[in-house]
Amino acid sequence: MLVLAHISDLHLDGTPRATERAERVRDRLWSLPGRVDALLVTGDIADHAAESEYEEAARVLGLRDGDAPFPVLTCPGNHDSRAPYRKALLGGAAGEGPVNSVRVFDDAAVLMCDSSIPGEDDGALDEETYDWIETTLDGLDAGLPALLAFHHPPVALHHPLPDSYRLADPDRLAALLERRPRIAGLITGHAHSPAATVFAGRPLLVGPGVTWTLNLPWESEQVADRDAPVGLAFHVLDDAGRLTSHFRVVR
């Protein structure tokens, strides 16, 4: 059984408000008494893609001092920029290619895919990323399930803001899923609203936003609820291949 904590859309911008909200959910996660295999952060970690914002994220998420009680897995969003993300968050060499990585656990593999398009808000998995997904899946042990994580949902979530910047070419992703039955589900962010749906016959789970929560059109005329509590999800992939999600708020 794999247990993932999931947060998204921190939008760290150097302000006390953004920092406090990120630290609030971090403190909740770091103090959990039971087993969590990893924390997954699905993009828009920085708000302006400044190196200082990624340095703060590295501090908050324990990526520099190693004080996180479990691995922290990240992928970029449309507010992120690849070169400073690599340099200041991941501590690697700056580069402009897609930021893709994999973490293999005993019970499953998690593929963190880059759906960002440099300089744009729209999302896409480019040719290099699709090739990387296929090659990575081919290299996994037979029978090991996999989860795909990226920022932009590939389906409509029934709000004009996130639906304006969905993942491009969802049919190509659906074809990949059809060929790859070991993919047990998809985990995304971007919408600032916890959601659960199905894409190409697989669970699609959208994480809540840390910085603010999206009001759906029938809830309010205001787009952003900045007073909503911080959101958090727990995703459980069990031995039967069933993906179950629990959503929490952190006040």
Backbone as numpy.savetxt, mean C-alpha at the origin, in Angstrom:
# Nx Ny Nz CAx CAy CAz Cx Cy Cz
-0.39 -19.23 8.14 -1.22 -18.03 8.14 -0.35 -16.79 8.14
-0.64 -15.85 7.23 0.08 -14.59 7.14 -0.81 -13.47 7.65
-0.27 -12.63 8.54 -1.02 -11.50 9.09 -0.28 -10.21 8.71
-0.96 -9.35 7.95 -0.39 -8.08 7.54 -1.17 -6.93 8.17
-0.48 -6.02 8.82 -1.06 -4.72 9.14 -0.91 -3.85 7.91
-1.86 -2.96 7.68 -1.87 -2.18 6.44 -2.29 -0.75 6.73
-1.44 0.20 6.33 -1.80 1.61 6.35 -1.45 2.21 4.99
-2.00 3.39 4.73 -1.75 4.00 3.43 -1.90 5.51 3.53
-1.31 6.20 2.57 -1.54 7.62 2.39 -1.25 8.43 3.65
0.02 8.38 4.08 0.45 9.17 5.23 0.58 10.66 4.87
1.00 10.94 3.66 1.16 12.32 3.18 1.96 13.17 4.17
3.07 12.62 4.62 3.92 13.38 5.55 4.46 14.63 4.84
4.27 15.77 5.49 4.63 17.04 4.87 5.40 17.97 5.80
5.87 17.44 6.91 6.61 18.25 7.87 5.77 19.00 8.87
4.45 18.87 8.76 3.57 19.57 9.71 3.35 18.69 10.94
3.10 19.31 12.11 2.83 18.53 13.32 1.62 17.62 13.17
0.60 18.07 12.43 -0.60 17.25 12.28 -0.29 15.93 11.59
0.38 16.00 10.44 0.69 14.78 9.69 1.59 13.85 10.50
2.57 14.42 11.18 3.48 13.61 11.99 2.74 12.93 13.12
1.88 13.66 13.81 1.16 13.10 14.96 0.27 11.94 14.53
-0.40 12.08 13.40 -1.29 11.01 12.95 -0.50 9.76 12.57
0.63 9.95 11.90 1.46 8.80 11.55 2.04 8.14 12.79
2.49 8.94 13.74 3.04 8.37 14.96 1.97 7.69 15.80
0.75 8.18 15.73 -0.33 7.57 16.50 -0.59 6.14 16.05
-0.69 5.94 14.73 -0.94 4.58 14.25 0.31 3.72 14.43
1.51 4.33 14.27 2.75 3.59 14.53 2.80 3.08 15.95
2.47 3.93 16.91 2.52 3.52 18.31 1.54 2.39 18.59
0.37 2.46 17.96 -0.61 1.38 18.13 -0.05 0.06 17.61
0.57 0.10 16.46 1.10 -1.12 15.86 2.29 -1.66 16.63
3.18 -0.77 17.07 4.37 -1.22 17.78 4.02 -1.84 19.13
2.85 -1.51 19.67 2.48 -2.03 20.99 1.55 -3.23 20.93
1.29 -3.76 19.74 0.41 -4.92 19.63 1.00 -6.10 20.42
0.17 -6.78 21.19 0.70 -7.89 21.98 0.83 -9.21 21.21
0.13 -9.30 20.06 0.12 -10.56 19.33 0.89 -10.49 18.03
0.80 -11.56 17.28 1.61 -11.75 16.08 1.11 -10.89 14.92
2.01 -10.14 14.33 1.82 -9.52 13.02 3.10 -9.80 12.23
2.95 -10.26 10.99 4.13 -10.63 10.22 4.81 -9.44 9.57
4.06 -8.40 9.22 4.66 -7.24 8.58 3.65 -6.10 8.57
4.19 -4.90 8.38 3.38 -3.72 8.10 3.55 -3.37 6.64
2.43 -3.21 5.94 2.42 -2.84 4.53 1.92 -1.41 4.40
2.69 -0.57 3.70 2.33 0.84 3.50 2.20 1.06 2.00
0.95 1.34 1.54 0.68 1.34 0.10 0.66 2.75 -0.49
1.75 3.47 -0.33 1.98 4.66 -1.12 1.49 5.98 -0.57
1.86 7.04 -1.28 1.67 8.42 -0.84 2.19 8.58 0.59
3.42 8.14 0.75 4.09 8.23 2.05 4.48 9.68 2.31
5.00 10.34 1.30 5.32 11.76 1.37 4.23 12.55 0.65
4.12 13.83 0.99 3.11 14.67 0.33 3.70 15.42 -0.86
4.95 15.89 -0.73 5.58 16.65 -1.80 6.81 15.95 -2.36
7.07 14.74 -1.92 8.21 13.94 -2.39 9.55 14.58 -2.06
9.61 15.36 -0.99 10.88 15.95 -0.55 11.68 14.91 0.24
13.00 15.00 0.13 13.85 14.07 0.88 13.57 14.16 2.38
13.31 15.37 2.87 13.04 15.53 4.30 11.79 14.79 4.72
10.81 14.71 3.84 9.58 13.97 4.15 9.85 12.47 4.23
10.69 11.97 3.35 11.05 10.55 3.40 11.95 10.25 4.59
12.80 11.18 4.96 13.62 10.98 6.16 12.73 10.89 7.40
11.69 11.72 7.43 10.75 11.63 8.55 10.00 10.30 8.52
9.57 9.87 7.33 8.88 8.59 7.21 9.77 7.45 7.67
11.04 7.48 7.30 11.97 6.44 7.73 12.08 6.41 9.25
12.08 7.58 9.87 12.13 7.64 11.33 10.84 7.10 11.94
9.70 7.57 11.45 8.41 7.16 12.02 8.20 5.65 11.87
8.59 5.11 10.72 8.35 3.70 10.44 9.48 2.79 10.90
10.49 3.34 11.56 11.56 2.52 12.10 12.47 1.91 11.06
12.56 2.54 9.89 13.38 1.99 8.82 14.86 2.33 8.96
15.20 3.27 9.83 16.60 3.64 10.02 17.20 3.01 11.27
16.46 3.06 12.36 17.04 2.57 13.62 16.67 1.12 13.92
15.85 0.52 13.08 15.51 -0.89 13.24 14.66 -1.20 14.45
13.86 -0.22 14.93 13.07 -0.49 16.12 11.68 -1.02 15.80
11.36 -1.21 14.52 10.08 -1.81 14.18 10.06 -3.27 14.63
8.94 -3.72 15.21 8.89 -5.10 15.71 8.67 -6.14 14.62
8.47 -5.69 13.40 8.26 -6.60 12.27 8.69 -5.87 11.00
8.85 -6.57 9.88 9.26 -5.90 8.64 8.26 -4.83 8.21
8.76 -3.77 7.61 7.93 -2.70 7.06 8.10 -2.73 5.55
7.00 -2.98 4.83 7.02 -3.12 3.38 6.34 -1.89 2.78
6.93 -1.31 1.74 6.38 -0.10 1.16 6.33 -0.18 -0.36
5.42 0.58 -0.93 5.40 0.82 -2.38 4.98 2.26 -2.61
5.38 2.87 -3.73 5.12 4.30 -3.94 3.72 4.59 -4.47
3.28 5.83 -4.24 2.03 6.33 -4.80 2.28 7.53 -5.69
1.20 8.16 -6.12 1.34 9.27 -7.07 1.95 10.52 -6.45
1.93 10.67 -5.13 2.59 11.80 -4.49 4.08 11.52 -4.24
4.50 10.30 -4.45 5.89 9.93 -4.21 6.72 10.13 -5.47
8.02 10.25 -5.27 8.96 10.39 -6.38 10.07 9.37 -6.19
10.41 8.66 -7.25 11.24 7.47 -7.13 12.64 7.73 -6.58
13.30 8.75 -7.08 14.69 8.97 -6.66 14.80 9.32 -5.17
14.10 10.32 -4.66 14.19 10.59 -3.22 13.60 9.48 -2.37
12.60 8.78 -2.88 12.03 7.62 -2.18 13.11 6.56 -1.95
13.83 6.25 -3.01 14.90 5.25 -2.89 15.99 5.72 -1.93
16.38 6.98 -2.08 17.53 7.49 -1.33 17.20 7.70 0.14
16.14 8.45 0.44 15.89 8.88 1.81 15.01 7.93 2.60
14.13 7.16 1.92 13.28 6.21 2.64 13.95 4.84 2.72
14.43 4.35 1.60 14.99 3.00 1.54 16.48 2.96 1.80
17.15 4.12 1.76 18.57 4.16 2.03 19.41 3.57 0.92
18.90 3.64 -0.32 19.63 3.10 -1.45 20.07 4.19 -2.40
20.52 3.78 -3.56 20.94 4.73 -4.59 19.72 5.30 -5.28
19.75 6.60 -5.57 18.65 7.23 -6.29 18.56 6.65 -7.69
17.34 6.50 -8.18 17.12 5.98 -9.53 15.71 6.25 -9.95
15.45 6.27 -11.25 14.15 6.66 -11.76 13.31 5.49 -12.25
13.84 4.27 -12.21 13.05 3.13 -12.62 12.01 2.78 -11.58
11.05 1.92 -11.92 10.01 1.55 -10.96 10.59 0.90 -9.71
9.97 1.21 -8.58 10.42 0.68 -7.28 9.59 -0.55 -6.97
10.10 -1.72 -7.32 9.41 -2.98 -7.08 10.25 -3.84 -6.13
9.59 -4.53 -5.22 10.31 -5.39 -4.28 9.40 -6.51 -3.82
10.01 -7.57 -3.30 9.25 -8.72 -2.84 9.75 -9.13 -1.46
8.84 -9.59 -0.64 9.19 -10.18 0.66 8.54 -11.56 0.71
9.36 -12.56 0.92 8.88 -13.94 0.97 8.83 -14.39 2.42
7.65 -14.79 2.85 7.43 -15.34 4.19 7.23 -16.85 4.07
7.13 -17.51 5.20 6.91 -18.95 5.17 5.58 -19.31 4.52
4.58 -18.43 4.69 3.22 -18.77 4.28 2.77 -18.07 2.99
3.49 -17.05 2.54 3.10 -16.32 1.34 4.20 -15.35 0.95
4.10 -14.84 -0.25 4.99 -13.78 -0.72 4.16 -12.52 -0.95
4.74 -11.37 -0.65 4.09 -10.10 -0.90 4.93 -9.33 -1.91
4.32 -9.03 -3.06 4.99 -8.28 -4.11 4.53 -6.83 -4.04
5.46 -5.91 -3.74 5.15 -4.48 -3.70 5.50 -3.88 -5.06
4.48 -3.43 -5.77 4.62 -3.00 -7.15 4.46 -1.49 -7.26
5.18 -0.89 -8.16 5.16 0.55 -8.37 4.12 0.89 -9.44
3.00 1.49 -9.03 1.98 1.91 -9.99 2.05 3.40 -10.28
3.09 4.07 -9.80 3.21 5.51 -10.04 3.70 5.78 -11.46
3.27 6.92 -11.99 3.76 7.44 -13.27 4.44 8.76 -12.95
5.76 8.86 -13.12 6.45 10.09 -12.72 5.79 11.35 -13.28
5.49 12.28 -12.38 4.91 13.55 -12.78 3.42 13.55 -12.99
2.76 12.40 -12.77 1.31 12.33 -13.01 0.61 11.73 -11.79
-0.72 11.97 -11.71 -1.52 11.38 -10.64 -2.11 10.04 -11.04
-2.20 9.78 -12.34 -2.73 8.50 -12.80 -1.80 7.36 -12.42
-2.32 6.15 -12.50 -1.53 4.99 -12.15 -1.42 4.00 -13.29
-0.31 3.26 -13.31 -0.11 2.22 -14.31 1.00 1.29 -13.83
0.87 0.04 -14.16 1.97 -0.91 -14.03 2.64 -0.98 -15.39
3.91 -0.55 -15.46 4.55 -0.48 -16.76 5.12 -1.83 -17.18
5.71 -1.85 -18.37 6.20 -3.11 -18.93 7.24 -3.74 -18.03
8.14 -2.93 -17.49 9.18 -3.45 -16.61 8.57 -4.09 -15.36
7.53 -3.47 -14.85 6.90 -4.01 -13.64 6.16 -5.30 -13.94
5.44 -5.37 -15.06 4.77 -6.63 -15.41 5.80 -7.75 -15.60
6.90 -7.46 -16.27 7.94 -8.48 -16.44 8.49 -8.91 -15.08
8.68 -7.94 -14.18 9.20 -8.27 -12.86 8.21 -9.14 -12.09
6.92 -8.85 -12.18 5.92 -9.67 -11.49 5.98 -11.11 -11.99
6.00 -11.27 -13.30 6.02 -12.62 -13.88 7.28 -13.38 -13.45
8.43 -12.72 -13.53 9.68 -13.37 -13.16 9.71 -13.71 -11.68
9.21 -12.81 -10.84 9.20 -13.06 -9.40 8.29 -14.22 -9.06
7.11 -14.26 -9.66 6.19 -15.38 -9.40 6.80 -16.70 -9.85
7.49 -16.69 -10.98 8.12 -17.91 -11.47 9.19 -18.41 -10.50
9.81 -17.50 -9.74 10.88 -17.88 -8.84 10.43 -18.35 -7.48
9.12 -18.28 -7.20 8.61 -18.70 -5.90 8.47 -20.21 -5.83
8.54 -20.75 -4.63 8.31 -22.18 -4.44 6.92 -22.56 -4.92
6.80 -23.72 -5.48 5.51 -24.20 -5.97 4.50 -24.23 -4.83
3.32 -23.69 -5.09 2.26 -23.72 -4.10 2.25 -22.56 -3.14
3.28 -21.72 -3.15 3.31 -20.58 -2.24 2.40 -19.49 -2.79
1.38 -19.07 -2.03 0.50 -18.00 -2.52 1.21 -16.66 -2.51
0.65 -15.72 -3.25 1.24 -14.39 -3.35 0.15 -13.34 -3.26
0.51 -12.18 -2.73 -0.34 -11.00 -2.72 0.35 -9.91 -3.51
-0.42 -9.18 -4.31 0.11 -8.02 -5.03 -0.34 -6.76 -4.31
0.61 -5.87 -4.03 0.32 -4.60 -3.38 0.80 -3.47 -4.28
-0.05 -2.47 -4.48 0.31 -1.27 -5.23 -0.65 -0.16 -4.82
-0.49 1.03 -5.37 -1.21 2.19 -4.86 -2.59 2.39 -5.47
-2.70 2.35 -6.78 -3.93 2.75 -7.47 -4.89 1.57 -7.65
-6.11 1.64 -7.13 -7.07 0.56 -7.37 -7.42 0.45 -8.86
-7.65 -0.78 -9.34 -7.98 -0.96 -10.76 -9.47 -0.91 -11.06
-10.30 -0.59 -10.07 -11.75 -0.57 -10.26 -12.31 0.75 -9.75
-13.54 1.06 -10.16 -14.23 2.24 -9.65 -14.64 2.00 -8.20
-14.46 3.04 -7.39 -14.85 2.99 -5.98 -16.02 3.92 -5.69
-16.60 4.47 -6.76 -17.84 5.23 -6.67 -17.69 6.57 -5.97
-16.53 7.17 -6.20 -16.31 8.56 -5.83 -15.49 9.19 -6.96
-15.88 10.39 -7.41 -15.20 10.96 -8.59 -13.73 11.24 -8.40
-13.26 11.47 -7.17 -11.85 11.79 -6.99 -10.95 10.58 -7.24
-11.04 9.51 -6.46 -10.17 8.36 -6.77 -10.48 7.71 -8.10
-11.74 7.79 -8.53 -12.09 7.16 -9.80 -11.50 7.90 -10.99
-11.08 9.14 -10.78 -10.43 9.90 -11.86 -9.00 9.45 -12.09
-8.42 8.76 -11.13 -6.99 8.39 -11.19 -6.82 6.91 -10.86
-7.55 6.08 -11.59 -7.46 4.64 -11.36 -6.25 4.06 -12.08
-6.02 2.78 -11.82 -4.96 2.07 -12.53 -5.36 1.90 -13.99
-4.46 2.24 -14.88 -4.72 2.11 -16.32 -4.66 0.64 -16.75
-5.37 0.35 -17.82 -5.35 -0.96 -18.48 -5.64 -2.10 -17.49
-6.79 -2.04 -16.81 -7.11 -3.12 -15.86 -7.26 -4.48 -16.54
-7.58 -4.50 -17.83 -7.73 -5.79 -18.52 -6.42 -6.56 -18.54
-5.30 -5.85 -18.64 -4.01 -6.54 -18.63 -3.74 -7.16 -17.27
-4.08 -6.45 -16.22 -3.91 -7.01 -14.88 -4.84 -8.20 -14.68
-6.07 -8.10 -15.18 -7.01 -9.22 -15.07 -6.48 -10.45 -15.80
-5.86 -10.24 -16.95 -5.29 -11.37 -17.68 -4.15 -12.02 -16.90
-3.34 -11.20 -16.23 -2.28 -11.74 -15.39 -2.87 -12.62 -14.28
-3.92 -12.13 -13.64 -4.54 -12.90 -12.56 -5.11 -14.22 -13.08
-5.66 -14.19 -14.28 -6.22 -15.42 -14.85 -5.13 -16.46 -15.08
-3.94 -16.00 -15.47 -2.83 -16.92 -15.70 -2.16 -17.36 -14.42
-2.36 -16.61 -13.34 -1.59 -16.82 -12.12 -2.52 -17.10 -10.93
-3.00 -18.33 -10.82 -3.93 -18.64 -9.73 -3.30 -18.53 -8.35
-1.98 -18.50 -8.25 -1.35 -18.38 -6.93 -1.55 -16.99 -6.32
-1.96 -15.99 -7.11 -2.21 -14.65 -6.56 -3.53 -14.68 -5.80
-3.44 -14.54 -4.49 -4.61 -14.70 -3.63 -5.42 -13.42 -3.47
-4.83 -12.27 -3.79 -5.56 -11.03 -3.64 -4.69 -9.83 -3.95
-5.35 -8.68 -4.00 -4.71 -7.40 -4.31 -4.95 -6.44 -3.15
-3.92 -5.66 -2.80 -4.03 -4.70 -1.71 -3.55 -3.35 -2.23
-4.39 -2.30 -2.08 -4.07 -0.99 -2.62 -4.34 0.09 -1.59
-4.09 1.32 -1.99 -4.39 2.50 -1.18 -5.08 3.54 -2.02
-4.62 4.81 -1.95 -5.00 5.88 -2.85 -6.36 6.52 -2.55
-7.34 5.74 -2.14 -8.71 6.26 -2.04 -9.00 6.95 -0.72
-8.15 6.77 0.28 -8.38 7.35 1.61 -9.71 6.86 2.20
-10.12 5.68 1.80 -11.38 5.12 2.29 -11.24 3.61 2.33
-11.44 2.98 3.48 -11.36 1.53 3.51 -12.46 0.91 2.67
-12.09 -0.05 1.85 -13.07 -0.66 0.96 -12.66 -2.09 0.66
-13.66 -2.91 0.36 -13.42 -4.30 -0.01 -14.31 -4.62 -1.19
-13.71 -5.18 -2.24 -14.47 -5.55 -3.42 -13.76 -6.73 -4.09
-14.10 -6.98 -5.34 -13.51 -8.10 -6.09 -13.04 -7.57 -7.43
-11.89 -8.04 -7.86 -11.37 -7.71 -9.19 -10.89 -8.99 -9.85
-11.43 -9.29 -11.02 -11.03 -10.49 -11.77 -11.10 -11.75 -10.91
-12.11 -11.80 -10.06 -12.32 -12.97 -9.23 -11.46 -13.06 -7.99
-10.66 -12.03 -7.70 -9.81 -12.04 -6.51 -10.23 -10.90 -5.57
-10.02 -11.07 -4.28 -10.30 -9.98 -3.35 -9.43 -8.77 -3.67
-10.06 -7.60 -3.62 -9.35 -6.33 -3.75 -9.64 -5.51 -2.51
-8.59 -5.20 -1.74 -8.74 -4.55 -0.45 -8.04 -3.20 -0.49
-8.79 -2.16 -0.18 -8.29 -0.79 -0.24 -8.10 -0.29 1.19
-6.90 0.15 1.51 -6.60 0.57 2.86 -7.12 1.96 3.18
-7.44 2.21 4.44 -7.84 3.55 4.87 -6.65 4.49 4.85
-6.94 5.78 4.77 -5.88 6.78 4.78 -5.51 7.19 6.19
-4.23 7.48 6.38 -3.76 7.99 7.67 -4.05 9.48 7.78
-3.82 10.23 6.71 -3.88 11.69 6.81 -5.30 12.23 6.91
-6.24 11.69 6.11 -7.64 12.07 6.20 -8.48 10.99 5.53
-9.78 11.04 5.76 -10.71 10.04 5.22 -11.60 10.67 4.17
-11.79 9.97 3.08 -12.65 10.43 1.99 -14.12 10.31 2.39
-14.86 11.40 2.25 -16.31 11.35 2.39 -16.91 10.88 1.07
-17.76 9.88 1.12 -18.44 9.43 -0.08 -19.53 10.45 -0.45
-19.94 10.49 -1.72 -20.83 11.56 -2.17 -22.13 11.67 -1.38
-22.63 10.56 -0.87 -23.88 10.60 -0.11 -23.67 10.90 1.38
-22.39 11.04 1.79 -22.10 11.33 3.19 -21.98 12.83 3.47
-21.35 13.54 2.52 -21.07 14.95 2.78 -20.72 15.64 1.47
-20.93 16.95 1.41 -20.48 17.73 0.26 -18.99 18.00 0.33
-18.39 17.86 1.51 -16.95 18.02 1.66 -16.24 16.73 1.26
-15.15 16.88 0.51 -14.42 15.70 0.04 -13.67 15.03 1.19
-12.97 15.80 1.98 -12.07 15.25 3.00 -12.61 15.48 4.40
-12.61 14.41 5.17 -12.90 14.51 6.61 -11.56 14.47 7.34
-11.05 15.64 7.66 -9.74 15.73 8.30 -9.81 15.43 9.79
-11.02 15.36 10.34 -11.18 15.05 11.76 -11.43 13.56 12.01
-11.60 12.78 10.96 -11.83 11.34 11.14 -10.59 10.71 11.77
-10.78 9.69 12.60 -9.62 9.03 13.20 -8.77 8.32 12.16
-7.54 8.07 12.54 -6.61 7.36 11.66 -7.13 5.95 11.39
-6.97 5.49 10.14 -7.43 4.17 9.77 -6.31 3.14 9.70
-6.69 1.90 9.92 -5.75 0.77 9.96 -6.50 -0.48 9.52
-5.81 -1.36 8.80 -6.40 -2.64 8.42 -5.48 -3.78 8.83
-6.09 -4.93 9.07 -5.35 -6.18 9.25 -5.87 -7.18 8.22
-4.98 -7.72 7.41 -5.33 -8.71 6.40 -4.75 -10.06 6.81
-5.57 -11.07 6.77 -5.17 -12.41 7.18 -5.34 -13.35 5.99
-4.24 -13.94 5.55 -4.28 -14.97 4.51 -4.09 -16.30 5.19
-5.15 -17.11 5.21 -5.08 -18.35 5.98 -4.58 -19.51 5.13
-4.47 -20.67 5.76 -3.89 -21.82 5.09 -4.76 -22.36 3.96
-6.04 -21.95 3.94 -6.93 -22.35 2.86 -6.87 -21.38 1.69
-6.05 -20.33 1.80 -5.95 -19.34 0.75 -7.02 -18.27 0.81
-7.75 -18.22 1.91 -8.81 -17.23 2.08 -8.23 -15.97 2.68
-8.57 -14.82 2.10 -8.09 -13.53 2.57 -9.22 -12.82 3.32
-8.97 -12.54 4.60 -9.95 -11.89 5.46 -9.36 -10.58 5.97
-10.19 -9.52 6.00 -9.70 -8.20 6.42 -10.53 -7.67 7.57
-9.84 -7.01 8.49 -10.46 -6.33 9.63 -9.99 -4.88 9.60
-10.92 -3.96 9.77 -10.60 -2.53 9.72 -10.78 -1.92 11.10
-9.86 -1.04 11.49 -9.85 -0.41 12.79 -9.61 1.08 12.64
-10.01 1.83 13.66 -9.63 3.24 13.76 -8.74 3.41 15.00
-7.86 4.39 14.94 -6.94 4.68 16.03 -7.19 6.13 16.45
-7.77 6.30 17.59 -8.16 7.64 18.04 -7.03 8.29 18.84
